[in-house]
Amino acid sequence: MGKRYLMKKVLIVLVAALLTGWIGKVALSVPEEPSKFDAIEVDTDVTVDGNAIEIAWEKATEYEISLGSIKVGLKAVYTVMDICILES
């Protein structure tokens, strides 16, 4: 199991824990049902470099999570092999 694979799994578990309330109180501010965090399917891989310049990120819905005074935006896309979550 590679380090990148393990980091993806840890990130997914952490986001799931935050969204379901396992860790702290999380308030979602979304245009739709707040219990959903939808990833959109994309045909091409996104580059994990922190720039988020691919068109796939523009198509994804941003969800805002508030942890006290800290606000974090999340977007998710997936391919057949990967799921990528962008934090902004």
N, C-alpha and C positions, 0 to 999 in steps of 0.2 A: 504494500500500500504506500503510495507516494505522499510526500508532504503536501502537495497541491490538493490531492484528493481528500486528505484528512482535513485540511483547512476549509474546503468547501463544505464538508459534512458538519464541522464545528459551527460554521457560519449559519448554515441552514437550521441547526438545532437551536442556536442562540436566537435567531430571528423568530422561530416558532415559539420559543419560550417567552420572548418579549410580547409577541402578539396574542398569546393565549393567557397571559397574566401569571405565568409561573414565576417570573422575575419582576418584582415591583408592580406598580400600577402603570398601565399603558393606556393612553387615550389616542384613538385613531381619528383623524379628520380626513374623511374620504367622501367622494361624491355619491357612493353607492352604499351597499351593505357593509358595515364596519367590521364584521367578522371574517370577511374575505380578503385575502391578499393574493391577487391573481398575477400569474406570470404569463406573458404572451409568447407564443411560439414564433421563432425566427428561423429562416432557412440557412443563414450563415453564422459562423461563430463570431462572437464579439471578442475584441482584444481586451484583456484584463490589464489595463495600464493606468486607470484612474482618470482618463480623459473623457470617456463616454461620448465620443464624437460620432459613433455609428448611428445610422438611421433607426436601428432597433430600439435604442434608448428613447428616441423621440416618440415612438409608438406606445411605449409602456406607460401605464397609469402610475402616477406618483402618489404614494400614501405617506401622510405625515404622522409621525409618532411623537408624542410629547412625554418626556420623562422629567417631571418637575419643570424647571426653566429651560431644559435642553430640548430642542426640536430637531428631529431627524427625518429626512425624506428618503423613502425607499422605492425602488423600481426593480422589477424582476423580468427576465427573459429566459427562455430555454430552447435548447436544440434537442436532437435525439439523444445526445450524449451528456450534455451539461445543463446546469441551471446557474444563472449569474444574477446576483443581487447587487444593485448599485445603491450606495448610501451617499446622500448629498446634504 
